[in-house]
Amino acid sequence: MTHVVTGRCVDCRYTDCATVCPVECFWETENPAMLVIDPDTCIDCGLCVPECPIHAIYTEDEVPAPYAEWTKKNADLFKSGKNITEKKDALPGAHSLEEIQQQEKDKGWDVPEPGGV
């Protein structure tokens, strides 16, 4: 199994998760501007989940329905990204967890937080 970075990361790109990954499976993409996980490299250790300040990372079997498409997107997008292992500043205008949760509620989504946080 792998972990999946969901759409919560789009236009935020916090990098705390990448700094704790023991197998360097995080990739920085530009379109969309976010981080994704190489599913073939991820060892399902879960260290990244509590590090994400916006709770954007889920185990593959816990990805909420509104974000289901992100499992495939991670597998496709990492190939065009740049491997990242060090912390960088988040993107300008990056949203807080509270802002993202409100956006989800405004869409009528009931999104559970990932296990482990």
Protein Blocks (a to p, Z undefined) as FASTA:
>chain_A
ZZdddfklgonlpaklmmmmmnlpaccdfbdcdddddfklpgolommmmmpmnlpaccfk
locfklmmmmmmmmmmmmmmccdfbdcdddehiacfklmmmmmmmnopacdddehZZ
